[in-house]
Amino acid sequence: MSKIKFDLEIKFGTQYGREEEEAVIKVLRNNAPTSGNECIAFENSYAEYSGVKHARVVNNGTAALFLSMIGIGLRPGDKVLTTPVTWIATAAAPATLGAEVDFVDIDPVTHNLDPNQLEDKLTPGTKAVIPVHLYGQVCEMDEIMALSEKHHFAVVEDASHAIGAEYKGKKAGTFGTTGCFSFHEQKNISTLGEGGIILTNDSAVFERISLYRSHCTRVHGVSTKYCTLDAEKFPEGKKFWWQDFDDCGYNFRMTDIQAAVGIEQLKKVDQLNQRRIDNADYITHALEGVPGLTLPTVKPYNKHVFHLYPVMIDSKEFGMNKEDFIYDLLNKYGIKVGFHYIPLHYSTAFKSRGFKKGQFPNAEKLGDQLVTLPINPRQTEEALEYLVNSIKALRS
Ligand SMILES: Cc1ncc(COP(=O)(O)O)c(C=O)c1O
């Protein structure tokens, strides 16, 4: 049973094979550069896979969100709306750049930002909305994009959970001005534990993102034969280059070893996602009808890629609250479940920005009731059976 328990642990995401090993060795033997040909090749394959013009790799998903904010021209004091049910990075990216972050409550069925509550929250100062494709299911993008056209705000998709997910046949991360992905070790594919990518069809936004990713460095001139540090001294008629910095930027670059692994992971992403979808199907069929459990609802036009498997527990009907569920499943059966997420407006970071309990009732109900069951492409049928039987046994 210990192997099964191990499979069921929160060890989501990463599954590497010989292809990734060989890719690492190849780049290592080529001096393991940063921002080199492997990064460009990974960007090209990700852009092609997603059907967008541009992709830029970065060192993590937080950097992808941060650079997107810079890319859309966010200024201190601008307003940004997002969901309270997300990892703090989504809200921290605009907040650390001086924006005023506010939340829109979630749809109680999909748990995603509720587009029906979005319009009321918009103000003339709303610069951007960040929908998060929570657990791997894309938000209602038709409604969100229609509001964006009407009210002229940028949409920055946080698609960290939704690598390979689709909405009405179109890939997550390709609806808004930018789409941000994380390749953290728990995500559906990974680039050695950390990594991220930004997608966009907007060439001006892409240029800003690319500049700020690497200190806003710009190289001028026509030849690399001579170099001068000072453009003023550029001698007439000679071929020189010089370096300038358009602004103060950042270092959010990815290494080539990570990108080479990303290329191999991307080739497998649909297959890895399919195993998650099949495992989710197994869990859903087995737990259907258990009183007190609300299982995930997948909209018929969505390809949900089950980064996580969310379940709401009604304590009265199930006979146990969320905390006891988590405790007993771990202590009696060795199964570690997650809670994604404690609503952000409960956190010290956002309480100190004036938020209070009671403001977002659907998010708060989720905070009280939701657990995420282990799901990953490695789970065997035996492991899944053990998981669902253990949950059923909690009731007896
Ligand atoms: C919804 C969401 N947004 C953003 C991030 C940030 O990604 P990273 O950890 O790669 O910085 C994460 C990562 O956990 C996430 O789950």
The ligand as a Tripos MOL2 file, in Angstrom:
@<TRIPOS>MOLECULE
LIG
   16    16     1     0     0
SMALL
NO_CHARGES

@<TRIPOS>ATOM
      1 C1         -3.1660   30.4980  -10.2770 C.3       1 LIG1
      2 C2         -1.6850   30.7370  -10.1970 C.ar      1 LIG1
      3 N1         -1.1950   31.8990  -10.6240 N.ar      1 LIG1
      4 C3          0.1280   32.1710  -10.5850 C.ar      1 LIG1
      5 C4          1.0310   31.2680  -10.0770 C.ar      1 LIG1
      6 C5          2.4680   31.6360   -9.9770 C.3       1 LIG1
      7 O1          3.3040   30.7700  -10.6680 O.3       1 LIG1
      8 P1          4.8080   30.5140  -10.1750 P.3       1 LIG1
      9 O2          4.7570   29.7030   -8.9450 O.co2     1 LIG1
     10 O3          5.4250   29.7830  -11.3350 O.co2     1 LIG1
     11 O4          5.4370   31.8530   -9.9720 O.co2     1 LIG1
     12 C6          0.5680   30.0290   -9.6160 C.ar      1 LIG1
     13 C7          1.5030   29.0410   -9.0810 C.2       1 LIG1
     14 O5          1.2790   28.2770   -8.2150 O.2       1 LIG1
     15 C8         -0.8240   29.7590   -9.6680 C.ar      1 LIG1
     16 O6         -1.3210   28.5880   -9.2190 O.3       1 LIG1
@<TRIPOS>BOND
     1     1     2 1
     2     2     3 ar
     3     2    15 ar
     4     3     4 ar
     5     4     5 ar
     6     5     6 1
     7     5    12 ar
     8     6     7 1
     9     7     8 1
    10     8     9 2
    11     8    10 1
    12     8    11 1
    13    12    13 1
    14    12    15 ar
    15    13    14 2
    16    15    16 1
@<TRIPOS>SUBSTRUCTURE
     1 LIG1         1 GROUP 0 **** ****
